[in-house]
Structures are given as structure tokens and as C-alpha cells.
């Protein structure tokens, strides 16, 4: 699938690291390093603008290495880029660790997964079909 992209950063376009990768790394389009204190969040630009076809979204997800090694995540994970959005892709990073973390220009900060989605047409009814689970929620299926 071809997707139109405008890149205002000096960095390469997002690319798949391996043949079976689902996500492409996004890089921080910063003029200088930014340090996140513990529990601080910031909006990090990527310099990228995309034009997705109707029926698709781009999901912005945390990078597992940043999360495991440094406690860096995305506040609204996964973030959604809708097909009609043309603005710059920005990532809301948060530092969930007890140590400051510095984001360097060009650093890989998130992953982007492009996925198909459905558009729902609601069908109002008076009752829903019964299921084995019923209305059981949060933890209702047990611990093991």
C-alpha cells in the first residue's frame, strides 16, 4: 500500500526494521535535546505529515526498549492518526521512571503501525443476545 508522506525532518522516512515488523520507528524532530523529569510529559514533533487512505489509521505505540530500560511511554497509547488528519505527527511521551531521561534529536521515540479499521453503523435494539460472559467485567474471568 502506498501512503503519501511529507518529511520536514532531516531524518530518513519511517521504515520497517525487519521483514516481519508491524511497526516503523518514528524519530524526534528536535533542534536540541529535551530532558523529561520523572512523571513529566511532553509533546515531541516528528516532522512527518501523512495522507492515509479512507478506512485506515496510524497507531502510535511505545517502543518496548524505551519502556523497559527507561520507563518512557506514550500517555495516550495507542495514539490514533485518522485518515483525514494532515497535521504533523507528534508523540506525547511520559517519563514513568524515577530518573530524568533525555530525548536526543533523531532518537527513535515511538512506533507507527498502519491498520485497517471498520466504520460502525449503529443498530439500536431493546436487548442484546445473551453470552457466556454476560456483563462480567474487570477480572470476572478469574486470575489464572
Phi and psi in radians as a Rosetta constraint file:
Dihedral C 1 N 2 CA 2 C 2 CIRCULARHARMONIC -1.677 0.35
Dihedral N 2 CA 2 C 2 N 3 CIRCULARHARMONIC 2.367 0.35
Dihedral C 2 N 3 CA 3 C 3 CIRCULARHARMONIC -2.242 0.35
Dihedral N 3 CA 3 C 3 N 4 CIRCULARHARMONIC 2.251 0.35
Dihedral C 3 N 4 CA 4 C 4 CIRCULARHARMONIC -1.229 0.35
Dihedral N 4 CA 4 C 4 N 5 CIRCULARHARMONIC 2.421 0.35
Dihedral C 4 N 5 CA 5 C 5 CIRCULARHARMONIC -2.490 0.35
Dihedral N 5 CA 5 C 5 N 6 CIRCULARHARMONIC 2.441 0.35
Dihedral C 5 N 6 CA 6 C 6 CIRCULARHARMONIC -1.989 0.35
Dihedral N 6 CA 6 C 6 N 7 CIRCULARHARMONIC 2.250 0.35
Dihedral C 6 N 7 CA 7 C 7 CIRCULARHARMONIC -2.046 0.35
Dihedral N 7 CA 7 C 7 N 8 CIRCULARHARMONIC 1.870 0.35
Dihedral C 7 N 8 CA 8 C 8 CIRCULARHARMONIC -1.614 0.35
Dihedral N 8 CA 8 C 8 N 9 CIRCULARHARMONIC 0.053 0.35
Dihedral C 8 N 9 CA 9 C 9 CIRCULARHARMONIC -1.683 0.35
Dihedral N 9 CA 9 C 9 N 10 CIRCULARHARMONIC 2.865 0.35
Dihedral C 9 N 10 CA 10 C 10 CIRCULARHARMONIC -1.462 0.35
Dihedral N 10 CA 10 C 10 N 11 CIRCULARHARMONIC 0.063 0.35
Dihedral C 10 N 11 CA 11 C 11 CIRCULARHARMONIC -1.658 0.35
Dihedral N 11 CA 11 C 11 N 12 CIRCULARHARMONIC 2.782 0.35
Dihedral C 11 N 12 CA 12 C 12 CIRCULARHARMONIC -1.063 0.35
Dihedral N 12 CA 12 C 12 N 13 CIRCULARHARMONIC 2.765 0.35
Dihedral C 12 N 13 CA 13 C 13 CIRCULARHARMONIC -1.110 0.35
Dihedral N 13 CA 13 C 13 N 14 CIRCULARHARMONIC 2.670 0.35
Dihedral C 13 N 14 CA 14 C 14 CIRCULARHARMONIC -0.961 0.35
Dihedral N 14 CA 14 C 14 N 15 CIRCULARHARMONIC 2.483 0.35
Dihedral C 14 N 15 CA 15 C 15 CIRCULARHARMONIC -2.527 0.35
Dihedral N 15 CA 15 C 15 N 16 CIRCULARHARMONIC 2.738 0.35
Dihedral C 15 N 16 CA 16 C 16 CIRCULARHARMONIC -1.365 0.35
Dihedral N 16 CA 16 C 16 N 17 CIRCULARHARMONIC 2.285 0.35
Dihedral C 16 N 17 CA 17 C 17 CIRCULARHARMONIC -1.278 0.35
Dihedral N 17 CA 17 C 17 N 18 CIRCULARHARMONIC -0.555 0.35
Dihedral C 17 N 18 CA 18 C 18 CIRCULARHARMONIC -2.376 0.35
Dihedral N 18 CA 18 C 18 N 19 CIRCULARHARMONIC 2.868 0.35
Dihedral C 18 N 19 CA 19 C 19 CIRCULARHARMONIC -1.043 0.35
Dihedral N 19 CA 19 C 19 N 20 CIRCULARHARMONIC -0.444 0.35
Dihedral C 19 N 20 CA 20 C 20 CIRCULARHARMONIC -1.899 0.35
Dihedral N 20 CA 20 C 20 N 21 CIRCULARHARMONIC 0.222 0.35
Dihedral C 20 N 21 CA 21 C 21 CIRCULARHARMONIC -1.138 0.35
Dihedral N 21 CA 21 C 21 N 22 CIRCULARHARMONIC 2.436 0.35
Dihedral C 21 N 22 CA 22 C 22 CIRCULARHARMONIC -1.576 0.35
Dihedral N 22 CA 22 C 22 N 23 CIRCULARHARMONIC -0.530 0.35
Dihedral C 22 N 23 CA 23 C 23 CIRCULARHARMONIC -1.991 0.35
Dihedral N 23 CA 23 C 23 N 24 CIRCULARHARMONIC 2.736 0.35
Dihedral C 23 N 24 CA 24 C 24 CIRCULARHARMONIC -2.005 0.35
Dihedral N 24 CA 24 C 24 N 25 CIRCULARHARMONIC 2.399 0.35
Dihedral C 24 N 25 CA 25 C 25 CIRCULARHARMONIC -1.259 0.35
Dihedral N 25 CA 25 C 25 N 26 CIRCULARHARMONIC 2.412 0.35
Dihedral C 25 N 26 CA 26 C 26 CIRCULARHARMONIC -1.815 0.35
Dihedral N 26 CA 26 C 26 N 27 CIRCULARHARMONIC 2.493 0.35
Dihedral C 26 N 27 CA 27 C 27 CIRCULARHARMONIC -1.954 0.35
Dihedral N 27 CA 27 C 27 N 28 CIRCULARHARMONIC 2.614 0.35
Dihedral C 27 N 28 CA 28 C 28 CIRCULARHARMONIC -1.280 0.35
Dihedral N 28 CA 28 C 28 N 29 CIRCULARHARMONIC 2.099 0.35
Dihedral C 28 N 29 CA 29 C 29 CIRCULARHARMONIC -1.657 0.35
Dihedral N 29 CA 29 C 29 N 30 CIRCULARHARMONIC 1.425 0.35
Dihedral C 29 N 30 CA 30 C 30 CIRCULARHARMONIC -2.089 0.35
Dihedral N 30 CA 30 C 30 N 31 CIRCULARHARMONIC 2.570 0.35
Dihedral C 30 N 31 CA 31 C 31 CIRCULARHARMONIC -1.421 0.35
Dihedral N 31 CA 31 C 31 N 32 CIRCULARHARMONIC -0.511 0.35
Dihedral C 31 N 32 CA 32 C 32 CIRCULARHARMONIC -2.538 0.35
Dihedral N 32 CA 32 C 32 N 33 CIRCULARHARMONIC 2.827 0.35
Dihedral C 32 N 33 CA 33 C 33 CIRCULARHARMONIC -1.068 0.35
Dihedral N 33 CA 33 C 33 N 34 CIRCULARHARMONIC 2.614 0.35
Dihedral C 33 N 34 CA 34 C 34 CIRCULARHARMONIC -2.187 0.35
Dihedral N 34 CA 34 C 34 N 35 CIRCULARHARMONIC 2.262 0.35
Dihedral C 34 N 35 CA 35 C 35 CIRCULARHARMONIC -1.810 0.35
Dihedral N 35 CA 35 C 35 N 36 CIRCULARHARMONIC 2.230 0.35
Dihedral C 35 N 36 CA 36 C 36 CIRCULARHARMONIC -1.729 0.35
Dihedral N 36 CA 36 C 36 N 37 CIRCULARHARMONIC 2.139 0.35
Dihedral C 36 N 37 CA 37 C 37 CIRCULARHARMONIC -1.317 0.35
Dihedral N 37 CA 37 C 37 N 38 CIRCULARHARMONIC 2.874 0.35
Dihedral C 37 N 38 CA 38 C 38 CIRCULARHARMONIC -0.934 0.35
Dihedral N 38 CA 38 C 38 N 39 CIRCULARHARMONIC 2.350 0.35
Dihedral C 38 N 39 CA 39 C 39 CIRCULARHARMONIC 1.161 0.35
Dihedral N 39 CA 39 C 39 N 40 CIRCULARHARMONIC 0.102 0.35
Dihedral C 39 N 40 CA 40 C 40 CIRCULARHARMONIC -1.485 0.35
Dihedral N 40 CA 40 C 40 N 41 CIRCULARHARMONIC 2.610 0.35
Dihedral C 40 N 41 CA 41 C 41 CIRCULARHARMONIC -2.232 0.35
Dihedral N 41 CA 41 C 41 N 42 CIRCULARHARMONIC 2.721 0.35
Dihedral C 41 N 42 CA 42 C 42 CIRCULARHARMONIC -2.663 0.35
Dihedral N 42 CA 42 C 42 N 43 CIRCULARHARMONIC 2.707 0.35
Dihedral C 42 N 43 CA 43 C 43 CIRCULARHARMONIC -1.659 0.35
Dihedral N 43 CA 43 C 43 N 44 CIRCULARHARMONIC 2.038 0.35
Dihedral C 43 N 44 CA 44 C 44 CIRCULARHARMONIC -1.868 0.35
Dihedral N 44 CA 44 C 44 N 45 CIRCULARHARMONIC 2.109 0.35
Dihedral C 44 N 45 CA 45 C 45 CIRCULARHARMONIC -1.309 0.35
Dihedral N 45 CA 45 C 45 N 46 CIRCULARHARMONIC 2.701 0.35
Dihedral C 45 N 46 CA 46 C 46 CIRCULARHARMONIC -1.996 0.35
Dihedral N 46 CA 46 C 46 N 47 CIRCULARHARMONIC -0.283 0.35
Dihedral C 46 N 47 CA 47 C 47 CIRCULARHARMONIC 1.387 0.35
Dihedral N 47 CA 47 C 47 N 48 CIRCULARHARMONIC 0.058 0.35
Dihedral C 47 N 48 CA 48 C 48 CIRCULARHARMONIC -1.811 0.35
Dihedral N 48 CA 48 C 48 N 49 CIRCULARHARMONIC 2.465 0.35
Dihedral C 48 N 49 CA 49 C 49 CIRCULARHARMONIC -2.291 0.35
Dihedral N 49 CA 49 C 49 N 50 CIRCULARHARMONIC 2.359 0.35
Dihedral C 49 N 50 CA 50 C 50 CIRCULARHARMONIC -2.267 0.35
Dihedral N 50 CA 50 C 50 N 51 CIRCULARHARMONIC 2.784 0.35
Dihedral C 50 N 51 CA 51 C 51 CIRCULARHARMONIC -2.210 0.35
Dihedral N 51 CA 51 C 51 N 52 CIRCULARHARMONIC 1.642 0.35
Dihedral C 51 N 52 CA 52 C 52 CIRCULARHARMONIC -1.410 0.35
Dihedral N 52 CA 52 C 52 N 53 CIRCULARHARMONIC 2.617 0.35
Dihedral C 52 N 53 CA 53 C 53 CIRCULARHARMONIC -1.262 0.35
Dihedral N 53 CA 53 C 53 N 54 CIRCULARHARMONIC 2.717 0.35
Dihedral C 53 N 54 CA 54 C 54 CIRCULARHARMONIC -0.967 0.35
Dihedral N 54 CA 54 C 54 N 55 CIRCULARHARMONIC 2.466 0.35
Dihedral C 54 N 55 CA 55 C 55 CIRCULARHARMONIC 1.582 0.35
Dihedral N 55 CA 55 C 55 N 56 CIRCULARHARMONIC 0.068 0.35
Dihedral C 55 N 56 CA 56 C 56 CIRCULARHARMONIC -2.209 0.35
Dihedral N 56 CA 56 C 56 N 57 CIRCULARHARMONIC 2.726 0.35
Dihedral C 56 N 57 CA 57 C 57 CIRCULARHARMONIC -2.387 0.35
Dihedral N 57 CA 57 C 57 N 58 CIRCULARHARMONIC 2.790 0.35
Dihedral C 57 N 58 CA 58 C 58 CIRCULARHARMONIC -1.922 0.35
Dihedral N 58 CA 58 C 58 N 59 CIRCULARHARMONIC 2.145 0.35
Dihedral C 58 N 59 CA 59 C 59 CIRCULARHARMONIC -1.677 0.35
Dihedral N 59 CA 59 C 59 N 60 CIRCULARHARMONIC 2.257 0.35
Dihedral C 59 N 60 CA 60 C 60 CIRCULARHARMONIC -1.798 0.35
Dihedral N 60 CA 60 C 60 N 61 CIRCULARHARMONIC 2.074 0.35
Dihedral C 60 N 61 CA 61 C 61 CIRCULARHARMONIC -2.156 0.35
Dihedral N 61 CA 61 C 61 N 62 CIRCULARHARMONIC 2.724 0.35
Dihedral C 61 N 62 CA 62 C 62 CIRCULARHARMONIC -1.142 0.35
Dihedral N 62 CA 62 C 62 N 63 CIRCULARHARMONIC 2.696 0.35
Dihedral C 62 N 63 CA 63 C 63 CIRCULARHARMONIC -1.520 0.35
Dihedral N 63 CA 63 C 63 N 64 CIRCULARHARMONIC 2.255 0.35
Dihedral C 63 N 64 CA 64 C 64 CIRCULARHARMONIC -1.100 0.35
Dihedral N 64 CA 64 C 64 N 65 CIRCULARHARMONIC -0.640 0.35
Dihedral C 64 N 65 CA 65 C 65 CIRCULARHARMONIC -1.118 0.35
Dihedral N 65 CA 65 C 65 N 66 CIRCULARHARMONIC -0.763 0.35
Dihedral C 65 N 66 CA 66 C 66 CIRCULARHARMONIC -1.128 0.35
Dihedral N 66 CA 66 C 66 N 67 CIRCULARHARMONIC -0.666 0.35
Dihedral C 66 N 67 CA 67 C 67 CIRCULARHARMONIC -1.185 0.35
Dihedral N 67 CA 67 C 67 N 68 CIRCULARHARMONIC -0.839 0.35
Dihedral C 67 N 68 CA 68 C 68 CIRCULARHARMONIC -1.227 0.35
Dihedral N 68 CA 68 C 68 N 69 CIRCULARHARMONIC -0.743 0.35
Dihedral C 68 N 69 CA 69 C 69 CIRCULARHARMONIC -1.496 0.35
Dihedral N 69 CA 69 C 69 N 70 CIRCULARHARMONIC -0.539 0.35
Dihedral C 69 N 70 CA 70 C 70 CIRCULARHARMONIC -2.264 0.35
Dihedral N 70 CA 70 C 70 N 71 CIRCULARHARMONIC -0.049 0.35
Dihedral C 70 N 71 CA 71 C 71 CIRCULARHARMONIC 1.258 0.35
Dihedral N 71 CA 71 C 71 N 72 CIRCULARHARMONIC 0.406 0.35
Dihedral C 71 N 72 CA 72 C 72 CIRCULARHARMONIC -1.643 0.35
Dihedral N 72 CA 72 C 72 N 73 CIRCULARHARMONIC 2.214 0.35
Dihedral C 72 N 73 CA 73 C 73 CIRCULARHARMONIC -2.410 0.35
Dihedral N 73 CA 73 C 73 N 74 CIRCULARHARMONIC -3.015 0.35
Dihedral C 73 N 74 CA 74 C 74 CIRCULARHARMONIC -2.014 0.35
Dihedral N 74 CA 74 C 74 N 75 CIRCULARHARMONIC 2.255 0.35
Dihedral C 74 N 75 CA 75 C 75 CIRCULARHARMONIC -1.035 0.35
Dihedral N 75 CA 75 C 75 N 76 CIRCULARHARMONIC -0.789 0.35
Dihedral C 75 N 76 CA 76 C 76 CIRCULARHARMONIC -1.840 0.35
Dihedral N 76 CA 76 C 76 N 77 CIRCULARHARMONIC 0.703 0.35
Dihedral C 76 N 77 CA 77 C 77 CIRCULARHARMONIC -1.218 0.35
Dihedral N 77 CA 77 C 77 N 78 CIRCULARHARMONIC 2.316 0.35
Dihedral C 77 N 78 CA 78 C 78 CIRCULARHARMONIC -1.409 0.35
Dihedral N 78 CA 78 C 78 N 79 CIRCULARHARMONIC 2.479 0.35
Dihedral C 78 N 79 CA 79 C 79 CIRCULARHARMONIC -1.328 0.35
Dihedral N 79 CA 79 C 79 N 80 CIRCULARHARMONIC 2.690 0.35
Dihedral C 79 N 80 CA 80 C 80 CIRCULARHARMONIC -2.097 0.35
Dihedral N 80 CA 80 C 80 N 81 CIRCULARHARMONIC 2.264 0.35
Dihedral C 80 N 81 CA 81 C 81 CIRCULARHARMONIC -1.840 0.35
Dihedral N 81 CA 81 C 81 N 82 CIRCULARHARMONIC 1.982 0.35
Dihedral C 81 N 82 CA 82 C 82 CIRCULARHARMONIC -1.345 0.35
Dihedral N 82 CA 82 C 82 N 83 CIRCULARHARMONIC 2.747 0.35
Dihedral C 82 N 83 CA 83 C 83 CIRCULARHARMONIC -1.089 0.35
Dihedral N 83 CA 83 C 83 N 84 CIRCULARHARMONIC -0.432 0.35
Dihedral C 83 N 84 CA 84 C 84 CIRCULARHARMONIC -1.682 0.35
Dihedral N 84 CA 84 C 84 N 85 CIRCULARHARMONIC 0.075 0.35
Dihedral C 84 N 85 CA 85 C 85 CIRCULARHARMONIC -1.467 0.35
Dihedral N 85 CA 85 C 85 N 86 CIRCULARHARMONIC 2.271 0.35
Dihedral C 85 N 86 CA 86 C 86 CIRCULARHARMONIC -2.082 0.35
Dihedral N 86 CA 86 C 86 N 87 CIRCULARHARMONIC 0.001 0.35
Dihedral C 86 N 87 CA 87 C 87 CIRCULARHARMONIC -1.308 0.35
Dihedral N 87 CA 87 C 87 N 88 CIRCULARHARMONIC 3.085 0.35
Dihedral C 87 N 88 CA 88 C 88 CIRCULARHARMONIC -1.173 0.35
Dihedral N 88 CA 88 C 88 N 89 CIRCULARHARMONIC 2.402 0.35
Dihedral C 88 N 89 CA 89 C 89 CIRCULARHARMONIC -1.317 0.35
Dihedral N 89 CA 89 C 89 N 90 CIRCULARHARMONIC 2.166 0.35
Dihedral C 89 N 90 CA 90 C 90 CIRCULARHARMONIC -2.213 0.35
Dihedral N 90 CA 90 C 90 N 91 CIRCULARHARMONIC 2.642 0.35
Dihedral C 90 N 91 CA 91 C 91 CIRCULARHARMONIC -2.101 0.35
Dihedral N 91 CA 91 C 91 N 92 CIRCULARHARMONIC 2.251 0.35
Dihedral C 91 N 92 CA 92 C 92 CIRCULARHARMONIC -1.563 0.35
Dihedral N 92 CA 92 C 92 N 93 CIRCULARHARMONIC 1.677 0.35
Dihedral C 92 N 93 CA 93 C 93 CIRCULARHARMONIC -1.549 0.35
Dihedral N 93 CA 93 C 93 N 94 CIRCULARHARMONIC 2.582 0.35
Dihedral C 93 N 94 CA 94 C 94 CIRCULARHARMONIC -2.344 0.35
Dihedral N 94 CA 94 C 94 N 95 CIRCULARHARMONIC 2.485 0.35
Dihedral C 94 N 95 CA 95 C 95 CIRCULARHARMONIC -1.737 0.35
Dihedral N 95 CA 95 C 95 N 96 CIRCULARHARMONIC 1.834 0.35
Dihedral C 95 N 96 CA 96 C 96 CIRCULARHARMONIC -1.645 0.35
Dihedral N 96 CA 96 C 96 N 97 CIRCULARHARMONIC 0.155 0.35
Dihedral C 96 N 97 CA 97 C 97 CIRCULARHARMONIC -1.621 0.35
Dihedral N 97 CA 97 C 97 N 98 CIRCULARHARMONIC -3.108 0.35
Dihedral C 97 N 98 CA 98 C 98 CIRCULARHARMONIC -1.715 0.35
Dihedral N 98 CA 98 C 98 N 99 CIRCULARHARMONIC 0.063 0.35
Dihedral C 98 N 99 CA 99 C 99 CIRCULARHARMONIC -2.119 0.35
Dihedral N 99 CA 99 C 99 N 100 CIRCULARHARMONIC 2.561 0.35
Dihedral C 99 N 100 CA 100 C 100 CIRCULARHARMONIC -1.080 0.35
Dihedral N 100 CA 100 C 100 N 101 CIRCULARHARMONIC 2.622 0.35
Dihedral C 100 N 101 CA 101 C 101 CIRCULARHARMONIC -2.335 0.35
Dihedral N 101 CA 101 C 101 N 102 CIRCULARHARMONIC 2.311 0.35
Dihedral C 101 N 102 CA 102 C 102 CIRCULARHARMONIC -1.807 0.35
Dihedral N 102 CA 102 C 102 N 103 CIRCULARHARMONIC 2.225 0.35
Dihedral C 102 N 103 CA 103 C 103 CIRCULARHARMONIC -1.681 0.35
Dihedral N 103 CA 103 C 103 N 104 CIRCULARHARMONIC 2.096 0.35
Dihedral C 103 N 104 CA 104 C 104 CIRCULARHARMONIC -1.602 0.35
Dihedral N 104 CA 104 C 104 N 105 CIRCULARHARMONIC 2.631 0.35
Dihedral C 104 N 105 CA 105 C 105 CIRCULARHARMONIC -0.972 0.35
Dihedral N 105 CA 105 C 105 N 106 CIRCULARHARMONIC 2.313 0.35
Dihedral C 105 N 106 CA 106 C 106 CIRCULARHARMONIC 1.464 0.35
Dihedral N 106 CA 106 C 106 N 107 CIRCULARHARMONIC -0.071 0.35
Dihedral C 106 N 107 CA 107 C 107 CIRCULARHARMONIC -1.174 0.35
Dihedral N 107 CA 107 C 107 N 108 CIRCULARHARMONIC 2.492 0.35
Dihedral C 107 N 108 CA 108 C 108 CIRCULARHARMONIC -1.296 0.35
Dihedral N 108 CA 108 C 108 N 109 CIRCULARHARMONIC 2.087 0.35
Dihedral C 108 N 109 CA 109 C 109 CIRCULARHARMONIC -2.007 0.35
Dihedral N 109 CA 109 C 109 N 110 CIRCULARHARMONIC -0.316 0.35
Dihedral C 109 N 110 CA 110 C 110 CIRCULARHARMONIC -2.834 0.35
Dihedral N 110 CA 110 C 110 N 111 CIRCULARHARMONIC 2.980 0.35
Dihedral C 110 N 111 CA 111 C 111 CIRCULARHARMONIC -2.021 0.35
Dihedral N 111 CA 111 C 111 N 112 CIRCULARHARMONIC 2.567 0.35
Dihedral C 111 N 112 CA 112 C 112 CIRCULARHARMONIC -2.083 0.35
Dihedral N 112 CA 112 C 112 N 113 CIRCULARHARMONIC 2.181 0.35
Dihedral C 112 N 113 CA 113 C 113 CIRCULARHARMONIC -2.023 0.35
Dihedral N 113 CA 113 C 113 N 114 CIRCULARHARMONIC 2.169 0.35
Dihedral C 113 N 114 CA 114 C 114 CIRCULARHARMONIC -1.618 0.35
Dihedral N 114 CA 114 C 114 N 115 CIRCULARHARMONIC 2.221 0.35
Dihedral C 114 N 115 CA 115 C 115 CIRCULARHARMONIC -2.411 0.35
Dihedral N 115 CA 115 C 115 N 116 CIRCULARHARMONIC 2.581 0.35
Dihedral C 115 N 116 CA 116 C 116 CIRCULARHARMONIC -1.342 0.35
Dihedral N 116 CA 116 C 116 N 117 CIRCULARHARMONIC 2.588 0.35
Dihedral C 116 N 117 CA 117 C 117 CIRCULARHARMONIC -2.456 0.35
Dihedral N 117 CA 117 C 117 N 118 CIRCULARHARMONIC 2.821 0.35
Dihedral C 117 N 118 CA 118 C 118 CIRCULARHARMONIC -1.709 0.35
Dihedral N 118 CA 118 C 118 N 119 CIRCULARHARMONIC 2.693 0.35
Dihedral C 118 N 119 CA 119 C 119 CIRCULARHARMONIC -1.831 0.35
Dihedral N 119 CA 119 C 119 N 120 CIRCULARHARMONIC 2.184 0.35
Dihedral C 119 N 120 CA 120 C 120 CIRCULARHARMONIC -1.516 0.35
Dihedral N 120 CA 120 C 120 N 121 CIRCULARHARMONIC 2.446 0.35
Dihedral C 120 N 121 CA 121 C 121 CIRCULARHARMONIC -2.051 0.35
Dihedral N 121 CA 121 C 121 N 122 CIRCULARHARMONIC 1.994 0.35
Dihedral C 121 N 122 CA 122 C 122 CIRCULARHARMONIC -1.190 0.35
Dihedral N 122 CA 122 C 122 N 123 CIRCULARHARMONIC 2.494 0.35
Dihedral C 122 N 123 CA 123 C 123 CIRCULARHARMONIC -2.127 0.35
Dihedral N 123 CA 123 C 123 N 124 CIRCULARHARMONIC 1.655 0.35
Dihedral C 123 N 124 CA 124 C 124 CIRCULARHARMONIC -1.086 0.35
Dihedral N 124 CA 124 C 124 N 125 CIRCULARHARMONIC 2.314 0.35
Dihedral C 124 N 125 CA 125 C 125 CIRCULARHARMONIC -2.393 0.35
Dihedral N 125 CA 125 C 125 N 126 CIRCULARHARMONIC 2.924 0.35
Dihedral C 125 N 126 CA 126 C 126 CIRCULARHARMONIC -1.498 0.35
Dihedral N 126 CA 126 C 126 N 127 CIRCULARHARMONIC -0.452 0.35
Dihedral C 126 N 127 CA 127 C 127 CIRCULARHARMONIC -2.663 0.35
Dihedral N 127 CA 127 C 127 N 128 CIRCULARHARMONIC 2.754 0.35
Dihedral C 127 N 128 CA 128 C 128 CIRCULARHARMONIC -1.792 0.35
Dihedral N 128 CA 128 C 128 N 129 CIRCULARHARMONIC 2.710 0.35
Dihedral C 128 N 129 CA 129 C 129 CIRCULARHARMONIC -1.121 0.35
Dihedral N 129 CA 129 C 129 N 130 CIRCULARHARMONIC 2.554 0.35
Dihedral C 129 N 130 CA 130 C 130 CIRCULARHARMONIC -1.215 0.35
Dihedral N 130 CA 130 C 130 N 131 CIRCULARHARMONIC 2.628 0.35
Dihedral C 130 N 131 CA 131 C 131 CIRCULARHARMONIC -2.393 0.35
Dihedral N 131 CA 131 C 131 N 132 CIRCULARHARMONIC 2.906 0.35
Dihedral C 131 N 132 CA 132 C 132 CIRCULARHARMONIC -1.078 0.35
Dihedral N 132 CA 132 C 132 N 133 CIRCULARHARMONIC -0.677 0.35
Dihedral C 132 N 133 CA 133 C 133 CIRCULARHARMONIC -1.352 0.35
Dihedral N 133 CA 133 C 133 N 134 CIRCULARHARMONIC -0.634 0.35
Dihedral C 133 N 134 CA 134 C 134 CIRCULARHARMONIC 1.139 0.35
Dihedral N 134 CA 134 C 134 N 135 CIRCULARHARMONIC -2.336 0.35
Dihedral C 134 N 135 CA 135 C 135 CIRCULARHARMONIC -1.680 0.35
Dihedral N 135 CA 135 C 135 N 136 CIRCULARHARMONIC 0.161 0.35
Dihedral C 135 N 136 CA 136 C 136 CIRCULARHARMONIC -1.091 0.35
Dihedral N 136 CA 136 C 136 N 137 CIRCULARHARMONIC 2.239 0.35
Dihedral C 136 N 137 CA 137 C 137 CIRCULARHARMONIC -2.177 0.35
Dihedral N 137 CA 137 C 137 N 138 CIRCULARHARMONIC -2.737 0.35
Dihedral C 137 N 138 CA 138 C 138 CIRCULARHARMONIC -0.083 0.35
Dihedral N 138 CA 138 C 138 N 139 CIRCULARHARMONIC 1.652 0.35
Dihedral C 138 N 139 CA 139 C 139 CIRCULARHARMONIC 1.454 0.35
Dihedral N 139 CA 139 C 139 N 140 CIRCULARHARMONIC 0.080 0.35
Dihedral C 139 N 140 CA 140 C 140 CIRCULARHARMONIC -1.233 0.35
Dihedral N 140 CA 140 C 140 N 141 CIRCULARHARMONIC -0.266 0.35
Dihedral C 140 N 141 CA 141 C 141 CIRCULARHARMONIC -1.604 0.35
Dihedral N 141 CA 141 C 141 N 142 CIRCULARHARMONIC 0.072 0.35
Dihedral C 141 N 142 CA 142 C 142 CIRCULARHARMONIC 1.690 0.35
Dihedral N 142 CA 142 C 142 N 143 CIRCULARHARMONIC 3.072 0.35
Dihedral C 142 N 143 CA 143 C 143 CIRCULARHARMONIC -1.522 0.35
Dihedral N 143 CA 143 C 143 N 144 CIRCULARHARMONIC -0.588 0.35
